[in-house]
Amino acid sequence: MLKRFLAFGAAAVSALISACDDGPATVTGTWRSPAASSAMVHASATGPVFVEIHGDPGGPLVAEAMMGHLPGRPLAFTTDSSRASHPRIRVVLVFDPAAALAPSDLCAGTVAFGAREPGRIALLAAFCDRTSVLASVQGWAKTQADPSDPRFRQLMGQTVRALFMD
């Protein structure tokens, strides 16, 4: 009986570890502004938060995939800056960014792309107030650039929580 239990436990741990190789995985930036949370509340108080997307895997569908991932705060996102209540406070997403690209580059309007690895998508995201970085995150997942894919949606959920949760 104990051998069966240990064999099952070893198989379960092995399955969990191998699942980690597919992501999604995110890593938050090394610095986060103390104003990030209050800026998010301010930007979302009267309308959606503007999201600027580069390397576009689906435009408005990406913004939709970002919704519903922040516990206790119903956040809406839009790719149309005229619909955002405070478009200067925005999220900038770069899919398959160049390795040397930094979050400060995103807020300053500089974007560069790296090579897309087949079956894998990489992401660099920054929460910006004009040209200042409030928070940043990078991530990846083994998925197609398809906002309806569950792994893509998980990556976007982890990104939202990393940008906005303290």
Protein Blocks (a to p, Z undefined) as FASTA:
>chain_A
ZZmmmmmmmmmmmmmmmmmmnopaddddfbdcfklmmmmmmmmmnoccddddehianljm
mmmmmgopaghiacdddfbfklpmblmbccdddehiafklcfklmmnopacdddddehia
cddddddehjacfbdcdddddddddfkbmklmmmmmmmmmmmmpZZ
